[in-house]
């Protein structure tokens, strides 16, 4: 999507208060916020994150294809499917656990990270789910850093100006 900037006319000005332009310090803070988001997405996940990943993928029924895109071998996914008697929820949990344990070719695909999971979901057509997870990770990071989420540099609180 392209970002369009609209020049405000006099009749629009009643909706907005005049806000001074961002300083270079504000720009740096916005950039640092993006870097924090990127580092959260690229942080390595492990077997202790199984519950969080399972919760995020609770709506994903394409566990087999997702497992392939995450670097798991067909033979492993076939074994999971057979052992779990094709119960989707159970198969999905076992697939996620294998991914988090870095089995098969998982490390060649980038390892278990939120970013890798989001990319794999996009590659199997689960775009809305990938966006949900990205948004969820962003919100969780903001909650864990309340000072940054209350009043971030780069955003002006118009109610106090």
C-alpha positions as CSV (number, residue, x, y, z in Angstrom):
1,X,0.0,0.0,0.0
2,X,1.2,3.5,-0.7
3,X,1.0,6.2,1.9
4,X,-0.7,9.3,0.8
5,X,-0.3,12.6,2.5
6,X,-3.2,15.0,2.3
7,X,-2.8,18.7,2.7
8,X,-5.3,19.9,5.3
9,X,-7.6,22.7,4.3
10,X,-8.9,25.3,6.8
11,X,-12.2,23.4,7.4
12,X,-10.1,20.3,8.4
13,X,-8.1,22.1,11.0
14,X,-10.8,21.9,13.6
15,X,-10.1,18.2,13.9
16,X,-6.4,18.6,14.6
17,X,-4.2,20.5,17.0
18,X,-1.0,22.0,15.7
19,X,1.8,19.6,16.6
20,X,5.4,20.6,16.3
21,X,7.5,18.5,13.9
22,X,9.4,15.5,15.2
23,X,13.0,16.1,16.2
24,X,15.9,13.9,15.3
25,X,15.7,12.4,18.8
26,X,12.1,11.3,18.2
27,X,13.1,9.8,14.8
28,X,15.9,7.8,16.5
29,X,13.4,6.5,19.2
30,X,11.0,5.4,16.5
31,X,13.8,3.5,14.8
32,X,14.8,1.9,18.1
33,X,11.2,0.8,18.6
34,X,11.3,-0.9,15.2
35,X,14.6,-2.6,16.1
36,X,13.1,-3.9,19.4
37,X,10.2,-5.4,17.4
38,X,12.7,-7.0,15.0
39,X,14.8,-8.4,17.8
40,X,11.7,-9.8,19.4
41,X,10.7,-11.5,16.2
42,X,14.2,-12.9,15.6
43,X,14.8,-14.1,19.2
44,X,15.3,-17.9,19.2
45,X,12.4,-19.9,20.6
46,X,12.8,-23.2,22.4
47,X,10.6,-26.0,23.8
48,X,9.6,-23.8,26.7
49,X,7.7,-21.7,24.3
50,X,5.4,-24.5,23.1
51,X,2.3,-23.2,24.9
52,X,2.7,-19.7,23.3
53,X,3.3,-21.0,19.8
54,X,0.5,-23.6,20.1
55,X,-1.9,-20.8,21.3
56,X,-0.9,-18.6,18.4
57,X,-1.5,-21.5,15.9
58,X,-4.7,-22.8,17.4
59,X,-6.6,-21.8,14.2
60,X,-4.1,-23.3,11.8
61,X,-5.4,-26.6,10.3
62,X,-2.5,-26.9,7.7
63,X,0.0,-28.2,10.3
64,X,1.6,-30.6,7.8
65,X,2.4,-28.0,5.2
66,X,3.5,-25.6,7.9
67,X,5.9,-28.2,9.2
68,X,7.4,-28.7,5.8
69,X,8.0,-24.9,5.4
70,X,9.5,-24.8,8.9
71,X,12.1,-27.5,7.9
72,X,10.6,-30.7,9.2
73,X,11.0,-33.8,7.0
74,X,8.1,-35.6,5.4
75,X,9.0,-38.8,7.3
76,X,8.7,-37.0,10.7
77,X,5.4,-35.4,9.8
78,X,4.1,-38.8,8.5
79,X,5.1,-40.4,11.8
80,X,3.3,-37.6,13.8
81,X,0.2,-38.0,11.7
82,X,0.2,-41.8,12.2
83,X,0.9,-41.7,15.9
84,X,-1.7,-39.0,16.6
85,X,-4.3,-40.8,14.4
86,X,-4.7,-37.7,12.3
87,X,-6.1,-35.6,15.1
88,X,-5.2,-32.1,13.9
89,X,-4.7,-30.4,17.3
90,X,-2.5,-33.2,18.6
91,X,-0.5,-33.3,15.3
92,X,0.0,-29.6,15.4
93,X,1.4,-29.7,19.0
94,X,3.9,-32.5,18.1
95,X,4.9,-30.6,14.9
96,X,5.5,-27.4,16.9
97,X,7.5,-29.4,19.5
98,X,9.7,-30.9,16.8
99,X,10.3,-27.5,15.3
100,X,11.2,-26.0,18.7
101,X,13.6,-28.9,19.3
102,X,15.3,-27.9,16.0
103,X,14.8,-31.3,14.5
104,X,15.5,-32.2,10.8
105,X,16.4,-29.1,8.7
106,X,14.9,-26.5,11.0
107,X,18.2,-24.6,11.4
108,X,18.7,-24.5,7.7
109,X,15.4,-22.6,7.5
110,X,16.5,-20.1,10.0
111,X,15.7,-21.8,13.3
112,X,12.6,-21.5,15.5
113,X,11.8,-17.8,15.7
114,X,8.6,-15.8,15.5
115,X,9.8,-14.3,12.3
116,X,10.4,-17.7,10.7
117,X,7.0,-18.9,11.8
118,X,5.4,-15.8,10.3
119,X,7.2,-16.3,7.0
120,X,6.2,-20.0,6.9
121,X,2.6,-19.1,7.5
122,X,2.7,-16.5,4.7
123,X,4.2,-19.1,2.3
124,X,1.3,-21.5,2.9
125,X,-1.3,-18.8,2.4
126,X,-2.1,-18.1,6.1
127,X,-1.6,-14.4,5.7
128,X,-4.2,-13.2,8.2
129,X,-2.9,-15.6,10.9
130,X,0.7,-14.4,10.2
131,X,-0.4,-10.8,10.7
132,X,-2.3,-11.7,13.9
133,X,0.8,-13.3,15.3
134,X,3.0,-10.3,14.4
135,X,0.5,-7.9,16.0
136,X,0.3,-10.1,19.1
137,X,4.1,-10.2,19.5
138,X,4.2,-6.4,19.1
139,X,1.5,-5.9,21.7
140,X,3.2,-8.3,24.2
141,X,6.5,-6.5,23.8
142,X,4.7,-3.2,24.5
143,X,3.0,-4.7,27.6
144,X,6.4,-6.0,28.9
145,X,7.8,-2.5,28.4
146,X,5.1,-0.3,29.8
147,X,7.2,2.8,29.9
148,X,7.6,2.6,26.1
149,X,4.0,1.9,25.4
150,X,2.4,4.6,27.5
151,X,4.0,7.6,25.9
152,X,6.5,6.7,23.2
153,X,8.8,9.2,21.8
154,X,7.7,10.0,18.3
155,X,4.1,10.1,19.3
156,X,2.6,13.2,20.7
157,X,-0.1,13.1,23.4
158,X,-2.4,15.7,22.1
159,X,-4.5,15.8,25.2
160,X,-1.6,17.3,27.2
161,X,-0.2,19.8,24.6
